[in-house]
Amino acid sequence: MPLRHATLQDRVCFEARGPEAAAFLHGQLSRSVLTLEPADAPLAAWADARGRVRAVLRIVQLPERWLLVTPREGADSLLGKLRMFVLRAKVTLERADDVAVMALVGDAAEMIERRGAAADTPPNRTVRLGELSLVRIGPRYWQALGPPAAIESLRGESDPAADAAADLAEIELGIPAIAPAIAERFVAQMLNLDELGAISFDKGCYPGQEIIARVHNLGGVKRRARRYALRDGSAAEPAPGTPVLGANAQPSGEVVRAARATQGYELLAVVDHAACGGTLTCGGARLEELPLPFTVPRD
């Protein structure tokens, strides 16, 4: 697949600076931070005390600061809430407006090797290319972070992509995005964050840790996120929180995120296990389940 690019105007980066930045993030996020290697770039959840996810963030470590990549919608409110937990910690949290984010969809190996770096990076790891940090999200999907001028240099080495290309790539990988409409609605496991490596079950306390650990150790959840196609091209794009209906039009789930595909839309929706395998509809159109790169547990 040829390499294509799309500037992610709908993403923003927070930065955490200071001698206690790593310790602060470690105490707030579901993923261990203190044990990360410099090239690690995992997903992590920030949850409330009930274990319900406020945000799904990607952690990227730079020499002088930590970056947290998140959707732009609701970002200012999210940053304000996160700052409330700083207290006396020696850390500052700000918007990193000097960092732009670009999606690279397709085979980036030739471009990376041409710039003098190894392209065989596994997922959730970073390749440094001068001022740029290239995070491998999946086999055919990368995110580039860096100053806008450095990001612009990638345009000459790739073709333009459709606006929805990055969202489709993330949906294909099962990666959720938390819009304000669905914030604090799902326990981490409902979003398959355990399958995505976004939870460290052997780390210390963080908001929601007791609930998330209890789900892991003692039971499970009755619904999880799955990937679907909505083939009806005349239907409106399902917004986060749109109901998914099962037999007899009974509410059976909710849309997490959606993106326009070649025909209709693809989406992630948290759906009751009991309704999976039966007929599901969204906005009056039938849903067709699509595979994910992992097996969705039926707890």
Summary of the structure (lengths in Angstrom):
residues: 299
radius of gyration: 19.0
end to end distance: 36.4
largest distance: 58.3
contacts: 985
relative contact order: 0.16
helix: 22%
strand: 34%
